[in-house]
Amino acid sequence: MARWEDIEKDAPEFAARVRALFEAGTNKTIATLRRDGSPRISASEAQFTDGDITFGSMPDSMKLRDLRRDPRIAMHSPTLEPPADNPSAGPGDAKLSGRAVEIPPPPDTPHVDAAFFRLDIEEVALTYVGTPADHLVIESWHAGRGHHRRTRT
């Protein structure tokens, strides 16, 4: 598992592109695991704070129950549509996966009963349409393996 700052140090250009996609909008999508093991999709706000990715959860939410039972999650950046006439000009999308670790609330939070988490990162992925627009580019970073780039047609 890694902190966000570890990825920034290991693959700074890749990390900057992923971060830009996550910061392109307020709402991210996270997937948690329900009690029966099936996935649950929820909206979440996340931010890059002191070398970590952090996010919160409302008290007594299903998302919070899921995270406290099984901390494995995946998080998806906001989706930005590419131009219809030039798909390779689109920014792509970014995904993170790992484990949510509960942390103390920020001292200035007005949300006293909310829960707060940082993401211990196992994997980061960035996918986008290549140039020319006849292939997909998949860049990824894995804990212990670092940054890789591959294409699919």
C-alpha positions as CSV (number, residue, x, y, z in Angstrom):
1,M,0.0,0.0,0.0
2,A,1.1,3.5,-0.7
3,R,0.3,7.1,0.1
4,W,-0.4,9.5,-2.7
5,E,2.9,11.3,-2.2
6,D,4.7,8.0,-2.9
7,I,3.1,7.9,-6.4
8,E,4.0,11.6,-6.9
9,K,7.6,10.8,-6.1
10,D,7.8,7.6,-8.2
11,A,5.9,8.8,-11.3
12,P,5.4,12.5,-11.1
13,E,4.0,13.2,-14.6
14,F,1.5,10.3,-14.3
15,A,0.5,11.4,-10.8
16,A,-0.1,15.0,-12.0
17,R,-2.4,13.8,-14.8
18,V,-4.4,11.5,-12.5
19,R,-4.7,14.3,-9.9
20,A,-5.9,16.8,-12.5
21,L,-8.7,14.4,-13.4
22,F,-9.8,13.9,-9.8
23,E,-9.7,17.6,-9.2
24,A,-11.7,18.4,-12.4
25,G,-15.0,18.0,-10.4
26,T,-16.3,17.8,-6.9
27,N,-18.1,14.4,-7.0
28,K,-16.2,11.2,-7.3
29,T,-17.7,7.7,-7.4
30,I,-16.6,5.0,-5.0
31,A,-17.4,1.3,-4.9
32,T,-17.6,-0.4,-1.5
33,L,-18.6,-4.0,-0.7
34,R,-22.0,-4.8,0.9
35,R,-22.4,-7.3,3.6
36,D,-23.1,-10.1,1.0
37,G,-20.0,-9.1,-1.0
38,S,-21.8,-7.4,-3.9
39,P,-20.7,-3.9,-4.9
40,R,-22.3,-0.7,-3.9
41,I,-21.7,2.6,-5.8
42,S,-21.8,5.9,-3.8
43,A,-20.9,9.5,-4.5
44,S,-18.1,11.0,-2.5
45,E,-16.0,14.1,-2.3
46,A,-12.3,13.5,-2.0
47,Q,-9.3,15.7,-1.8
48,F,-5.5,15.6,-1.8
49,T,-4.4,16.5,1.7
50,D,-0.9,16.4,3.1
51,G,0.4,13.6,0.8
52,D,-2.8,11.6,1.1
53,I,-6.2,11.2,-0.6
54,T,-8.9,11.8,2.0
55,F,-12.7,11.6,2.0
56,G,-15.6,11.5,4.4
57,S,-18.8,9.7,5.0
58,M,-22.1,10.8,6.7
59,P,-22.9,9.2,10.0
60,D,-24.9,6.0,9.8
61,S,-24.7,5.8,6.0
62,M,-24.6,2.5,4.2
63,K,-21.2,3.5,2.7
64,L,-19.8,4.0,6.2
65,R,-21.2,0.6,7.3
66,D,-19.6,-1.0,4.3
67,L,-16.2,0.7,4.9
68,R,-16.1,-0.3,8.6
69,R,-17.0,-3.9,7.7
70,D,-14.6,-4.2,4.7
71,P,-12.3,-1.3,3.9
72,R,-11.6,-2.3,0.3
73,I,-12.7,0.4,-2.2
74,A,-12.3,1.7,-5.7
75,M,-12.7,5.4,-6.5
76,H,-13.4,6.8,-10.0
77,S,-12.6,10.4,-11.1
78,P,-15.4,12.6,-12.4
79,T,-16.2,11.7,-16.0
80,L,-15.3,14.3,-18.6
81,E,-16.6,13.6,-22.1
82,P,-14.2,13.8,-25.0
83,P,-15.1,16.0,-28.0
84,A,-17.3,13.9,-30.3
85,D,-15.3,14.8,-33.3
86,N,-11.9,14.1,-31.7
87,P,-12.0,11.4,-29.0
88,S,-8.2,11.4,-28.6
89,A,-8.5,15.0,-27.3
90,G,-10.3,13.8,-24.3
91,P,-8.5,13.6,-20.9
92,G,-9.5,10.1,-20.2
93,D,-10.5,8.8,-16.7
94,A,-8.7,7.8,-13.6
95,K,-9.3,5.2,-11.0
96,L,-7.8,4.3,-7.6
97,S,-8.1,1.2,-5.5
98,G,-7.0,0.3,-2.1
99,R,-8.2,0.3,1.5
100,A,-9.9,3.1,3.5
101,V,-8.3,3.8,6.8
102,E,-10.3,5.8,9.3
103,I,-8.6,8.9,10.6
104,P,-9.5,11.5,13.2
105,P,-11.8,14.3,11.9
106,P,-10.1,17.6,10.9
107,P,-10.1,20.0,13.8
108,D,-12.2,22.6,12.0
109,T,-14.9,20.3,10.6
110,P,-18.5,21.3,11.1
111,H,-19.5,17.7,10.6
112,V,-19.0,16.4,14.1
113,D,-20.6,12.9,13.6
114,A,-19.1,12.2,10.2
115,A,-16.4,9.7,9.6
116,F,-13.1,10.5,7.8
117,F,-10.8,8.3,5.8
118,R,-7.5,8.3,3.9
119,L,-6.9,5.9,1.1
120,D,-4.0,3.5,1.3
121,I,-3.4,3.0,-2.4
122,E,-2.8,-0.4,-4.0
123,E,-3.4,0.6,-7.7
124,V,-3.9,3.7,-9.8
125,A,-5.1,3.5,-13.4
126,L,-5.4,6.2,-16.2
127,T,-7.1,5.3,-19.4
128,Y,-7.5,7.4,-22.5
129,V,-7.9,7.2,-26.3
130,G,-4.6,7.3,-28.1
131,T,-3.5,9.3,-31.1
132,P,-4.6,8.3,-33.7
133,A,-8.0,7.3,-32.1
134,D,-7.6,3.6,-33.0
135,H,-6.3,2.3,-29.6
136,L,-6.8,2.7,-25.9
137,V,-3.8,3.7,-23.7
138,I,-3.8,2.2,-20.2
139,E,-1.2,3.6,-17.7
140,S,-1.1,2.2,-14.2
141,W,0.8,2.3,-11.0
142,H,0.9,-0.7,-8.6
143,A,2.4,-0.8,-5.1
144,G,5.7,-2.7,-5.5
145,R,5.8,-2.6,-9.3
146,G,5.6,1.1,-10.1
147,H,4.4,2.8,-13.3
148,H,3.6,0.9,-16.6
149,R,2.0,1.9,-19.9
150,R,0.4,-0.4,-22.4
151,T,-2.0,-0.1,-25.3
152,R,-5.1,-2.1,-26.5
153,T,-6.6,-2.1,-29.9
